Amino acid sequence: MEILIYGIVNSVILSLMALGFTLVYSISRLPNFAHGALYITSGYITWLFLNKFEGFPYPFAIIIGILITSIIGALIYRLVLIRIRGMEISEIIASYAIGLAMLEGLRWGGLRGMTFTLPTFMTGTVNIFGVDIDYQRIIIVGVGVSIFLLLYLFTHFNRIGLALRGIAQDERAAMMLGIDSDMTAVVSLAIGSGLAGFAAILLLPLGNIIVEVGYNVLIFAIAVCVIGGLGSWVGTIVASFIIGFAQILTEAFLSTHYQMVVALLAIIITLLIKPSGLFGKQKELEERV
Amino acid sequence: MRRLICYIIFSFVILFLIPFTSYSAEKPIVIGAPLSTAFLYGWDAERGIKLAVEEINKAGGVAIGGKKRPLAVEVIDTRDLEPGVPVSEALLAVEKLILDKKVDFIIGGPVRSEAALAAMDLLSKHKKVSILTTGVLTPAYHKKVADNYEKYKYCFRNTSHVGVMMGEFVTMLEDLRKAHGFNKAYIMVQDVAHARAGGEAMKKALTEKGWTVIDMKIYPTGTVDYSVGLIDSGKKGAQVLFLWMDMPESAALLKQWSDMKLKSLPVGFVNAAEQPGFWKATGGKGEYLIVNLVNGGNAPAKITPWTMKFVDAYKKKWGLEPEGYGTSSSYMAVYQLKAAIEKANSTDSEAVVKALEDIDIMGVYGRMRFDKKTHQIIPSYDPKEGAVTGIIQWQAGKRVQVFPPKVAEGKVLLPPWMK
C-alpha cells in the first residue's frame, strides 16, 4: 500500500515540477531552461519576506513570491527571448544562461548553507490504509490535481486561455485572427514561471531552499517532458506517473541509489522507441513532411 | 579657513597612522587558506582562521628572531565542494596561493578528499607546510604521509578521520545497547563515496559486535522522500537509524522520521544538522538526532578552559555560535602554527615541520599533538590525552555534547514515543 500512496505523491510532485515548463513550451514553443532558477527564486523571495520582516503573513509572502517570479518570467521574454525567437539553440542557450546567472547570483548573494526552508502548511501525519503520510504531502496531491483542473478550465473556457491554445495550435492562423503572438508568449512565460513558483511553495517545505535543487528541478522537468512528449499536457501527467512509480518501485525492490538511473533510462528507452515522446507529435510530423 | 585645512590634514595623518600603530610594522607571515567558501566547511573554517589571526595580532603577533611579526590571511575559493567542479580547479587555487600570493603556510583545505590528496604533491613540490583542518575525512591522507614521509612531511591534519569516527560511533552505540537494550540498526547513507564507505564500515563494525543490521539504503543526492525506507525500518523493528549524509535534503529525512514517530534513534554524520539553524529549518523535528561534529568546540561545550572562551569570542565576532565541522580545528591550526614558528624561531619549512612534530599544546578540543610518523592529530576520549570529538544531541533547540563521557554535558535522551 505504501508503494501506491507514495507512488502517487511522487508522481504529483514530478508533474508539478514539470507543469510550468510544459505550459511555456506547449504555447510558445520556447524551451525555458531558466525554469529551475525561477523555482528557487520564488522560494527564496518567500523565505526573505517571512524571515526578514517579522510577523509577515505567510500567505502574503507566498503571493509576493509567485508574483515576482511571474514578472521575472515575463521580463525574460520581453528583454531577451523576443530577440532570438525561432532560433531554438539560441533560445536554449540564452534561457539556460539566464537561469545559471540567477542561481549562482543567489548563491553569491547569500543563499548558502542548509538552513533555508519554508514552513509546512500543516504539521502532523495521518494514517491511510495503514500507511503514515504527512499532511503536507496530502495537500500537495490535492492542490496538484486542482491546479491541473484549473488550467484545463482556463485554457478551454477563458478568452486569454483560448488565445493561448490558438497560438499553440496554429500560430499564423491565430495571428490572422488578431491574437498577438508576442503578448501570448509574455503571458505564457509569466504563467509558466508563476507555476514554477507555485510548485516551489508547495514542494520546498519538504526539503530546503538550495541552489542545487534548481538544477535538479530542471533535469526532472526535462525528463518528464521528453518522455511525455514536449508540449503535451497528457504526456506530462502520464510521464510523471511512469517515472514517479518507477522510482518508488526501484526503491522498494531494487536499490534506492538507482532512482536517478531509472529516470534517465526511461528517457533513453522512450527516445529509442518513440523519439517524440509518448504523446508528442514533432518527429512524426517532420517525417511526414 | 587655514585652521580648517590644518584640521583636515591632521585628521588624515591620524587616520593613516592608526593601522600602523595598532599592529606590528614587521613583514607579515602570510597564511593561505584554500577553501570552498560557498559551503559550511569552507566559510566556518575561514571565520575560525580569521578569528585566531585577529587575536594573535592583537596580542602583538608571532615572536620570531626577537621581533613580533603579524599574521595575514589570503583566502581563495577552491570550489571543490560544488558539484561538477573538477579537482584541477582546487589545485589551481592552491598553486595560485603559493606562486602568485606568495603565502608562507597553508591552513584549511582543499576541502574535498580527492582534491586534498591531489594537492599533497603540490605542497611537496613547493615545500609548503600545510595543516588540513576541514572536510577531508579519508584515512588515505595520513597513510600517504606515513608511506612516503620524506615527500609528504609538509602535510599535517588536526581533525579526525573516518577510522576514528567509526570507533566513536560504535563505542557510543554499545553504550546505548547497555543502557536501553538496542541491537537492531538500519543504515541510510547518501550515494557519495565517503558516505557509502562510512555505511559499509558501520555495517561491518556493528555486525561484528553482534548487532543486527536490517538493511543499508543508499540515496541519490537530492532525495527529499525517504518514506519507503523509513516505513520499512519501522516495520522491521529498527532501534537505531544510522545516517551518513552531507546533503541539505537530509533535513527532510528527519522531518519524516519525526512525523512518523518511528521507534528508532537517529545517529550519524549529518551535515545539515550541524548548524545552529537546523532547529529552525526542521521546525524542531530534528530533536533527539545525534550528530558527530568531528571535533569538540564546533558547538558550545566545556572540554577545556579554552573551549567556551573560543565559543564566546566566535559569537562576539561573527554573531552566532560555531556552526560545525572545521571551525575549532581551523582556529586551532593558526595557534599550532604560531607555536611551531616560535619554537623553530624561523619560517623555514623544514624547521617548522620539525617544530610541529614536537609541539604539544592544550587547545580548544583537548591536548593537541601530531603523530610524528603520520602527521595526524592524536585522538582520545580524554581531553588530557588527545583531541576530543564533538558528538552532540539536539535537545530542546540546543546542541548538547553527549559523548565522550568525560566531557559530556548531558545524557542521550530518547524521544517520548520510544519509551
Interface residues (C-beta under 8 A of the other chain):
Chain A: E2 I3 Y6 V9 N10 I13 R107 R112 G113 M114 T115 F116 T117 P119 T120 T123 G124 T125 V131 D132 I133 D134 L203 L206 G207 N208 I210 E212 V213 Y215 N216 I248 E251 A252 S255 T256 H257 Q259 M260
Chain B: A38 F39 L40 W43 P83 D191 K217 I218 Y219 P220 T221 G222 T223 V224 D225 S227 V228 G229 I231 P248 E249 A251 A252 K255 Q256 D259 M260 K261 N271 A272 Q275 G277 F278 K280 A281 T282 G283
